Amino acid sequence: MTLPMPAAPPTAASPSALFSSLRPLLAAEAVAEAAGGGVEPGDLEQAVWLRLLELLDGSGPPPDPAGWLLHAVRTEASLARRATRRELPYPSPPAATTDTACPERAALSAERRRVLRAAVGRLPGRCRRLLDAMLSPADPTYREIAGELGMSQGSLGPMRSRCLGCLRRMLAAEVAAPGQRGMER
């Protein structure tokens, strides 16, 4: 009876064999270490693979790949937990921030309003009057707009929809690039 020969340890000439042999162990260790520290197992695996690639570029494979892998997973998990404890969330802007608090936002907002007003001014008669009334800073009700335009309140919704579609098509045509796309001159 012939006993099977033990598999030769992976060599520097066969990094794919090293990766294949370590993949299941790394996956299991990453899941085990990640559970205790709020770290994603996939992130741990990726960090360890990167470490191994850096090691292979420099000095070749470690003498004990499994032992090196266990140590690397624990080290990466520890580093990730430490980073998680030290990271602070980026503060969100206060809810009361207005466009005047940021000059760039104020300028962009003013430009958008100017473009919108100019486009509304180019709409045909009834649409221009309806959208002017709806964009009014006085914020009139549908009843007030219907009275101002001399039409029924029930027809404002369908007319508004048609006028907004016309405005949308007009703005889309203006925004489209005039030349061929993807061609450098």
C-alpha positions in Angstrom: 0.0 0.0 0.0 1.4 3.3 -1.0 0.8 6.3 1.2 0.0 9.6 -0.5 2.8 12.1 -0.5 2.1 15.2 1.5 1.5 18.2 -0.7 4.6 20.3 -1.1 4.4 23.7 0.5 3.7 26.5 -2.0 6.7 28.1 -3.4 7.5 31.6 -4.6 7.1 30.3 -8.1 3.4 29.4 -7.5 1.6 32.3 -5.8 -1.7 31.1 -7.1 -1.2 27.8 -5.2 -0.5 29.9 -2.1 -3.6 31.9 -2.6 -5.7 28.8 -3.2 -4.4 27.0 -0.2 -4.9 30.0 2.2 -8.3 31.2 0.9 -10.5 29.0 3.1 -8.4 29.6 6.2 -8.5 33.4 5.6 -12.2 33.4 5.0 -12.8 31.5 8.3 -10.4 33.6 10.3 -11.8 36.9 8.9 -15.3 36.0 9.9 -14.2 35.0 13.4 -12.2 38.1 14.0 -14.7 40.5 12.4 -17.5 39.3 14.7 -15.9 40.7 17.8 -15.0 44.1 16.5 -17.6 45.6 14.2 -15.4 45.1 11.2 -16.4 43.6 7.9 -14.9 40.2 7.1 -14.4 41.2 3.5 -12.4 44.3 4.5 -10.2 42.1 6.7 -9.6 39.6 3.8 -8.7 42.4 1.4 -6.2 43.9 3.9 -4.6 40.5 4.5 -4.4 39.7 0.8 -2.7 43.1 0.2 -0.2 42.4 3.0 0.6 39.0 1.4 1.1 40.6 -2.0 3.4 43.2 -0.6 5.3 40.4 1.2 5.6 38.3 -2.0 6.9 41.4 -3.9 9.6 41.9 -1.3 11.0 38.8 0.4 8.9 36.0 -1.0 6.4 33.8 0.8 6.5 33.4 4.6 8.1 30.2 5.9 4.9 29.2 7.7 2.0 30.6 5.5 -0.8 29.5 7.8 0.8 30.9 10.9 1.6 34.2 9.1 -2.0 34.4 7.9 -3.4 33.9 11.5 -1.1 36.6 12.8 -1.9 39.0 9.9 -5.7 38.6 10.3 -5.4 39.4 14.0 -3.2 42.3 13.4 -5.5 43.8 10.7 -8.5 43.2 12.9 -6.8 45.1 15.7 -5.8 47.9 13.4 -9.4 48.2 12.0 -10.9 48.2 15.5 -8.5 50.9 16.6 -9.3 53.0 13.6 -13.0 52.6 14.1 -12.7 53.8 17.7 -10.7 56.9 16.6 -12.8 57.9 13.6 -15.3 60.6 14.2 -18.2 61.2 11.8 -18.0 64.3 9.7 -20.3 66.8 11.2 -23.4 67.5 9.0 -24.2 71.1 8.3 -26.8 72.7 10.6 -30.4 72.3 9.4 -30.8 76.1 9.4 -28.1 76.7 6.9 -29.3 78.9 4.1 -27.7 79.7 0.7 -26.4 83.0 2.2 -24.2 81.1 4.6 -22.1 79.8 1.6 -21.3 82.2 -1.2 -20.9 79.3 -3.7 -24.3 77.9 -2.9 -25.8 81.3 -3.0 -24.3 82.0 -6.4 -25.4 78.6 -7.8 -28.9 79.0 -6.4 -29.2 82.5 -7.9 -28.0 81.2 -11.3 -30.6 78.4 -11.3 -33.4 80.8 -10.4 -32.2 83.2 -13.2 -32.2 80.4 -15.8 -35.5 79.1 -14.7 -37.1 82.6 -14.8 -35.6 83.2 -18.2 -37.0 79.9 -19.5 -40.4 80.6 -18.0 -40.4 84.0 -19.7 -40.0 82.2 -23.1 -43.0 79.9 -22.7 -46.2 80.6 -24.6 -48.8 83.0 -23.0 -50.9 80.9 -20.7 -48.0 78.7 -19.6 -45.9 81.7 -18.8 -48.7 83.3 -16.8 -49.5 80.1 -14.9 -45.8 79.3 -13.9 -45.1 82.9 -13.1 -48.0 82.8 -10.7 -46.9 79.5 -9.2 -43.3 80.7 -8.8 -44.5 83.9 -7.1 -42.8 84.7 -3.8 -46.3 85.4 -2.3 -47.0 81.6 -2.7 -50.6 82.0 -3.8 -53.1 79.1 -3.4 -54.7 77.3 -6.4 -57.9 79.3 -5.8 -56.0 82.6 -6.0 -54.1 81.5 -9.1 -57.3 80.3 -10.8 -59.0 83.7 -10.0 -56.0 85.7 -11.3 -55.9 83.7 -14.6 -59.7 83.5 -15.0 -59.9 79.7 -15.2 -61.3 76.9 -13.2 -59.3 75.6 -10.3 -59.8 72.0 -11.5 -58.0 72.7 -14.8 -54.9 74.2 -13.1 -53.3 70.7 -12.4 -53.5 69.4 -16.0 -52.4 72.7 -17.4 -49.5 72.9 -15.0 -48.4 69.4 -16.0 -48.5 70.3 -19.7 -46.6 73.6 -19.0 -43.9 71.9 -16.9 -43.5 69.3 -19.7 -43.0 72.1 -22.2 -40.5 73.8 -19.8 -38.7 70.5 -19.3 -38.3 70.0 -23.0 -37.1 73.6 -23.5 -34.5 73.3 -20.8 -33.3 69.9 -22.0 -32.8 71.3 -25.5 -30.7 74.1 -24.1 -28.6 71.9 -21.9 -27.7 69.4 -24.6 -24.2 69.8 -26.0 -24.2 71.5 -29.4 -21.3 69.4 -30.9 -20.6 65.7 -31.3 -19.9 63.9 -28.0 -16.6 62.1 -27.4 -14.8 64.0 -30.2 -11.8 66.0 -29.3 -10.9 69.0 -31.4 
